[in-house]
């Protein structure tokens, strides 16, 4: 009931191409979710990753899904099949994990919704590819080699598309987006804790507009 046909047909690769930046949202008060999502959408950022790191996350996903129709809200920090099931029940339109396990890959394979597993090495990328996943999250990007690693992976694995996350900000995002195997970057800088606490939606919209203006060279 929650998911429309058009949204189901969105592939993981299409999802990563919705915008140049996928905001990583850690929210402790679900009551702020709708205004936050509306502020990001107003700035041109539609795909939103709400991480399952807080007790408020699932309710925040529900609120955004029900009240901000222009947002494509998904769940991040999906660590297990149970996490993925709960996220889907809350109305998440996609899932993202910081890593991969055999159980999680299997659960994602049986879901009609896009799922982006996380990898940090060539072997993990090959494991994901073998399971049928070609849209991946590189995490923690800067710590595991960043742009150098992505350039190296492109040679043997040109079919893979990445959303590097971890240590990425407005200052280095464009350099990542210029790589041919990077569709978008993930970052928390669009939702600063201070702006969220102050309910400064104008500041968040301004950050989103700045991020949306980034152009990928892919």
N, C-alpha and C positions, 0 to 999 in steps of 0.2 A: 504493500500500500504506500509505503514511504517513497519508493523510488520510481521515477518516471522512465518510460522507454528510452527517451533521449539521453537521460543521465546514465542508464545502464550501458548504452552503446559507447560511452566514452572510454577509450582504451587508456591504459596507464601511460603510454607514450603521448597521447593527446593531452592527458591531464598535465603532464610535465610541461607542455607547451602552452598552457593557458596564459601564463604570465612569466616574466623573467625571474620573479622571486616568489617563493612559497614561504609565507610567514610561519614560523614555528611559535605557536601560541601556548603559553603556560598560564592557565587561568584558575584562580582560587575562588572566585565568586561568579557562579553561573548567571547571576542577575546582571552582570556587565556584558554578557556574551553578545546580545543582540546589538547593542550600541557599538560595541567594538567591531563586530563584523560589518555593520553598516558603514562605519568610518573607513574601514579598509576597502570595501567595495566602492565607496565614493571616490577613493583615490585611484581606482583602476586595478585593484588587486582582488581577484574573485576566488581563486583557489586558496583555501585556508586549512592549515593543519593544526588541529587542537590536540595537544599531546595528552596521553592518558597518564599523566604524572600526578594528577591531583584528584581528590574525591569529587570535585565539581565538573570534571571534564565531560563525562557522558551527558550530564544535564545541559552543559553548555552546547554540546553538539546538537542535542534535541532542540534547544531554543533557536539556534542559528538555522537549523534545517526548517523549522516551522515558521520562522518569522523574517528571514532574509532570503527571499527566493532567488536573488541574483548571485548568492554565494554558493560555491561548491565546497562544502565542508567535509573534511575527512578526519580520521583519527591517526595520530602519530604515536610513537613509542608503543606500538603493538608488539608485545613480547611473546604471546602464546595464542593458540587457537581460541581459548576462552576469551581473551582480550578482543580478538577479531570478531567473535560472535556477539559480544556485548556492544561493540562499536556499531556493528550493522543494525542491531536491534534499536540503537539510539538514533539511527538515521544517517550514519556516516556514509558518504558517497564513495570513499576510497580509504585505503589503509596504507600506512608507511611504518616500516620497522627499522630500528638502528642496525639490525643484523639479520641473520637467517638461521632457522633450524629446520630439520626435515619435517617435523610436525607442522610448523607454521607454513612452510611452502605447500604442503599437502592441503591444509585448510584453505589457503588462498587459491589454490588451483580449482577448488570446488565452489568457489564463490563467483557470482556474475559480476562482481564489482572489481574495479582496478585495484591492484595491490603492488606496492613498490618495496621490495626487500632491500635491506641494507647490506653493503659489502665493504670490505677494507683491503682485500687482496685479489690477485688474479684468480686464485683457486676458488675463492668464494664467488667471484663473478661468473666463473665457469659452472659452478654448482647451480647458481640461479638460472643461467642460460639453459643448462641441461633440463631444468624443471619447467622451461618455457617462459621465463621472465626476461625481457629485454630492456625494461625501464627500471633502473636501479638507483638507490641512494648510496652515495659514497660517504661513509661516516667512520670516524671523525675526519673530515676532509683534510684540513691543514695538518693535523697530527700524523696522518699516514702517508703524506707525500703531495697532497694537493694537486696543483696543475701538472707537476712533473709526472705524477702517477697516472693521471688521466691521459696525458699525452702518450705515455708508454702503453697503456691499455688499448688505446685506439688502434694501434698497429695490428695486433693479433685478434682483437675483438671489436671490429668496426661496427658491428650490428648493435652494440649496446649504447644506450642513452642514459645519461646520469643527471641526478640532482645532488651535487655535492653540498654537504651540510656540516657545520662544525668549524668555527673560526672564520666564517665568512661575514663580511660587512660591506657597507656601501663603498668603502675604499678599495676593496679587492674583487668585488662581485663582477665588474665588467671584464676583468682579466679571465675569470672563469667562463663567463658567458661567450667569450670569443672562441672558445675551444669547440671543435666540430662535434664532439660527443657529449656536450653539456646543453641540456634543454632549459634548465632553470637552476637557481641556487636556493638553498634553504637558509633562513636566517631569523634570528629573534629580534634583530634591531628595529623591526617595524613596530614592535609592541613593547616599548620600554616600560619597565615596571613602574617608574614614577608617573608616566603619562597615564597608564592604566589606573593607578591608584587615585590620581587626580581627576579621572574621567575627562581628560583633555582630548576629546575626540578630534578636534581640529588639528592638533599636533600629529596624531596618528594618521589622519587623512593626508597631511602634508608629507609625511614619511612614505606613505603608500604611493603617492603621486610621483615622488622622487624615484622610488624603486621601479614603478611601472614604466618610467621613462628610459630605463636601462635597455639596451638593445643587444641581443645575442648575435654573434657572428656565425652561428650554426646554420 
